[in-house]
Amino acid sequence: MGRPLALILSALAGLAAGMLVNLGADLLPNREAVAQAVRCPQCGGHRPQLRWPSLLGFLAARRCTFCGHPLRWRALLVELAMALLWAFGWSRFGPSPRMWLLALHGVLFALIFIIDLEHRLVLNRVILAGTVLSLVASLLWRSPPPGSALLGGATGMVLFLLVALAKPGGMGMGDVKLAALIGLVMGFPGVLTALAAGVVTGGLGSLALLLSRRAQRKSYIPYAPFLVSGAVAGLLQGVPW
C-alpha cells in the first residue's frame, strides 16, 4: 500500500472514530439510548447530520430540518481532529503498536475532554475502559512495560490525591482517577512530563479566563481537558518505552 493511500485511509478511519467520540459524548453523560443519537435535542426530530459523517452533514444541512435549531460545530471539529490525529500517527509510527495505541488512547482522551468540558464530569465508565485498555496494551505489547505502567499509575494517583486533599474543592476525585489513568498510559517517568504539561497548560488557561473575565477566582474550571492534552502531546512526541 502506497504512503499517500495509507494516510488517506488512516484519516478516514479517524473520521469514523470521531463519529464514535461524538456519539459517546452525546449519550454517556445522561445514560441515553443509542436511538437518541439521531434525534434533535431541541425538538426530537431526526438529525440528518448523524445519518452520515458530520462533515457531509454540515454541507447538507447546518440546521435541524424540523425546528431550525443550529447544529453544533463540535461534531465537525472532533471528527476533523481525530482524522488528523490518526493520519499523523500513521505518518510518524507506521503500522506499529505505537500507532494503534495513539489512535485508541486518542479516542478515549477525546471523549474525556469533551464530556468534562460540556458536563463537568469525568465518568468512571470511561476511566475503567481506559484502565483495561492500558493494562492490556502493557501486557501484550509492553507499551509501557507492566512495571513502568503500574509505577506511573501509582505516581499520578498519589500526586493528585495529595493536591486534592491539600485543597478540598479545588480538584475532584475524577481528576485524581484521570491522573492515575494517564500514568498507566505514559508509564514512569513519562507520567511526570505529561502531568506537568497538563498543569502548566491548565494554569495558563485558567489565567487567560480570569484576565478575559470569562471566569471568576471561585469559578469551576474543568481540569481534565488540560490533563488529557498533556497526555496526547506526550503520545504524539513518542514515549521512550
N, C-alpha and C positions, 0 to 999 in steps of 0.2 A: 504494500500500500504506500503510495507516494505521500510525502510530508504534507503538502497542501491539502490533500483529501483527508488525511488523518486529522488535521487541525479543524477542518470544516465539520467532520463527523463528531469530534470532541465538543465543538461549540454547540452543535445541535443536541447532543446528549446533555450538555449543561443547560440548554434552554428547557429541555424536558424536566431536568432536575429542579430548575427554578419554578416550574409549574407546581411540582410537588411541595416545594417550600411554601409557596403562596397558599396552596390548599391546606397544609398543616397549620399555617399561621392564622388562617381564617376559622378553622374548625376546632383545633385543640383547646384554646383558652376557655371556650364555653361548652366543650364536650358535645359539639353539634354533629349530626349525622352527615355523611358524605353527600346526601341528596341536597343539603342546603347550599352546597358549594356552587350550584348553578342557578341560584336564585338571588335576585337583587335584595340587599339588606334593607332597602328603603320600602319597597312595595311588595316584595315576594315574587315578582315576575322573573322569568328566566333571563339570565345574564349571558348575552351572546359571546362575550369575550372569554368565557370559560368553556365554550364548545370547541375552541381551537386555541392555539397559543396566544397569549395576551398581545404579543407583538402584532399578530394579524388582527386580533380583536380590536385593538386601538385604531388600526387603519380602517376597519369596517364600521365601528360604532364607538364613539367616545362617551356615549350616554346610554342609560337604560332605555330600551325601546318602548317601555311601558310608562314610566313616570318621568323620564328625563334626568334622573339622578346621575351626576357625572361619575365616570369610572375612576378609580384610584390609580394614580401613576405608580404606586408602589409595586403593583403586579408586574408592570412592564420593566421597571428598573431592576427588580430582583432577578427576573429571567435573563436580562442582558448581562447583569453582573455575574451570574452563575455560568453563562456561556463563555464570558471572558476568562473566568477562573479556570474552567475545565480546559479551555484551549491553551492558556498559559501553562497549566500543569503538564499538558502533553508536550508542549514545546520545550519545557525545562527538564522534565524527568522521563519522557517517553512512556512506553507501556510497562511500567515498573510498579511495584507495591507503593512506592512513594507517590506516584501519580494518583492511584486509586484511593490512598489514604487522604491525600489532599482533597480529592473530589468529595469523598464521603464525609469527612470532617467538615468540609466547607458547607455542605448541605445542613449538617447538624448545627454548626455555629450560626449560619444564616437564619435558621429557624429560631434559635435562642435570641439573636439580635432583634428580629422583628417583633417577637412576642413581648419581650421586655420593653421595647420602645413604645409599643402600642398599648400594652395592657399592664405594664409594671409587674410582670410575673416571670419567674424562672421555673418552668414546670418540672416537677420531679420525674414525670414520664420521659421527658426529653433527656434529662440528665442520666436517667437509668439506661436509656437506649445508647447514649454516648459512652457510658461506662462499659457496657457489654461490647460495643464496637471496639473500644480502645484495648480492652483485655484480650479479645480475640486476635486483633492485629499484633499485639505484643507476643502472644503465644505462637502464632503461625509464622509471622514474618520478622519477629524480633525488632519491631519498629514502633516504639523503642524496645530494647530488651526488657524482660519482665522486672528485673531488679531496678532498673532505671525508671520504669513506669511507676512502680509502687512507691519508690522514694520521691518521685516527682509529685504524685498524687498526695502523699502524706505532707510534703513540704507546702504545697499550695493550700491544703486544708488548714494546716496549723497556722500559717502566716495570716490568712484571712480570718480565721476564727479568733485569733488574738486581737486583730483590729476590731472585729465585731464586738468582742467583749469589752474592749477598752473604750469604745464609743457606741453605747447602745443606741439603736435607731439610725446610726449613720450607715450601716451596711447590713443587709438582710442575710438570712441563712441561705437563701438561694444563691447569693454571690459566693458564699463560702463553698457550697457544693460545686458551683461552676469552677472555682479556683482549683478544687481537687480534680475535677474532670480535665481541666487544661493541663494539670500536672501529669495525669495519666497519658494524655496525648503527646505532650512535649518531652516527657522524661526529665531526668535530672542531669545536668543543670539547666537544660533548655527552659524549664518552667520559670526560672528566675528572670530570664530575659523577657519571656512572653508576658509575665505578670508585671514586670517593671514597665514595659512598653504600654500595657493597659492602664497602669496607674498614672503614667505621665500624660497619655492622651486624655484620660479621664479628668485629670486636673486642669489641663489646658481647655478642654471642652467646657468644664464647669465654669472656669474663669471667663470664657467667652460669653457664656449665657448670662453670667452676672453682670458683666460690663455692658452687654446689649440690653439689659433689663428684661430679658425673657424669663428669668428665674430670680427668686429671692434667696437670701442666705439660708433660709429654712426650707426652701422648696426641695421636693424629692426629685433627684436627678437619676435616671436609670443608669446603672453602672455596668451591667452585663454587656451592652454594645461595645464599650471601650475594651473590656477584657477579651472578648472574642476577637476584636480587631487586632489586638496584640498577638493572639494565638495564630490567627490566619497569616499575619505578617511573618511570624516565625516559620510556619509551614511553607510559605512561598519562598523564603530565603533558603530553606533546606536545613533541617535539623541534623547535626552531625552525630547520628546514632552509631 
